[in-house]
């Protein structure tokens, strides 16, 4: 009981700053288009405006709560690894300008491997997407 009271007291004293409360929720940054050293560390909220291509092998590593809003497809020209917390979400338009998206969120020309992942695909692809929905992999998925 004493531990619960102490925990409640600490929590009542801690107030996150506005930046901590809104980190990554108001303004999404553009998803970087290069994967230097083979690893792209992501933390926060990202968006793709056009197709993003990674020419070399690449690991996308997401910090907890990382979200990628996909307008333009993410295309790996070689192998891809997804690690950590990554949520790929189809971008939504509004009533005046709906976003047509008949492509998947990820397209991998090589193999795709999930490394200790917490990966989610939301509304990616559609019934009219060739060869499936959320992602397409030319070789192996592990």
Secondary structure, DSSP 8 states (H G I E B T S, - for coil): -HHHHHHHHHHHH----HHHHHTTTS--EE--S--GGGEEEE-SEEEESS-EEE-S-EEEEE-TT-EEEESS-EEESS-EEEEEEEEEEE----SSS-----S-SEEESS-EEEEEEEEEEES-S-TTSTT-SSEEESS-B-
